[in-house]
Amino acid sequence: MPGGPYTLLSCAVSIDGCVDDASADRLVLSGPEDLDEVDELRAAADAILVGAGTVRADNPRLLVRDPGRVARRQAAGRPPHPLRVTITASGELDPAAQFFAGPGTPLVYCATPATAAVRARLGGLAVVIDAGDPPSLRGVFHDLHSERNVATLLVEGGARILRDALADDLADELRLAVAPYFVGDAAAPRFGLPAAYPHTAAAPAVLAAVRRLGDVAVLHYSLGTRERPAALRPFVRLVPFYCPLTANPPHLVWRMSPCTVQRSAVKMENRKLSPSAKLTNREDAGSWSMLTPFWRAPG
């Protein structure tokens, strides 16, 4: 969103696209490796936003869990945790929710008719902001950027907030974690609620990265053209490669060369990227790298 924060949407779903089941208990869709990567994203963000329905259903704290990441934020002169943000139309928020427990004072963007009552109920637990009637997500993003100095925003749900951010073209990227099972319940809440989305078959999102974290598949989609903030680790991108099958195959060896990544293409030092190349970012390399295969005879 031009004039707004760089916005990353993060969502975990089942294979059949459910973000939860229909029971009263929260369905855990993420594994420990996936949760750790989300914690890393939290540590890189200036604010974390969820809908009021998520606050009521999941009672999240929205804090950075890893002490080392908290320490690195503080060493860089940043607050230990990102700003916590929610949006509510009804104003139905429990002051005892962990969202209000701190540290720090969260923001509650509220529909105009409920604003006065929510301020009275929450007191000093939150800063309550009139977000219009109905609340405008675009207006919230603009206020966060212009008035709260939020440069990077992590949106963690729920389904309606994700739908509105995607349908209004407010997001720069989407991180979709797919759990290895089905929910199979027609009453379960789902990702991608009906809407007029800008990324259609005629204008698809760009699949920027695919990773396996434990048993969870993580897909990153680029939704815009803005440069990714430096605080976010570069994508790990895999370009399909072809390996011929023979009775006595040669060994496949990977050779590393530096490259740069753009939204529409991958360029490599004035050479075209071949279909047999594999792109990765390794921490020990410190930058984007192209791994290109060459053949070595057995033995």
HELIX and SHEET records of a PDB file:
HELIX    1   1 PRO A   32  ALA A   44  1                                  13    
HELIX    2   2 ALA A   52  ASP A   58  1                                   7    
HELIX    3   3 PRO A   67  ALA A   75  1                                   9    
HELIX    4   4 GLN A   98  PHE A  100  5                                   3    
HELIX    5   5 THR A  112  LEU A  122  1                                  11    
HELIX    6   6 GLY A  123  LEU A  125  5                                   3    
HELIX    7   7 LEU A  137  GLU A  147  1                                  11    
HELIX    8   8 ALA A  159  ALA A  167  1                                   9    
SHEET    1   A 9 VAL A 127  ASP A 130  0                                        
SHEET    2   A 9 LEU A 107  CYS A 110  1                                        
SHEET    3   A 9 LEU A  83  THR A  88  1                                        
SHEET    4   A 9 ALA A  47  GLY A  51  1                                        
SHEET    5   A 9 THR A 152  VAL A 155  1                                        
SHEET    6   A 9 TYR A   6  VAL A  13  1                                        
SHEET    7   A 9 GLU A 173  VAL A 178  1                                        
SHEET    8   A 9 VAL A 216  SER A 222 -1                                        
SHEET    9   A 9 VAL A 206  LEU A 213 -1                                        
SHEET    1   B 3 HIS A 251  PRO A 258  0                                        
SHEET    2   B 3 TRP A 288  ARG A 296 -1                                        
SHEET    3   B 3 LYS A 278  ASN A 281 -1                                        
SHEET    1   C 2 THR A 260  VAL A 261  0                                        
SHEET    2   C 2 VAL A 266  LYS A 267 -1                                        
END                                                                             
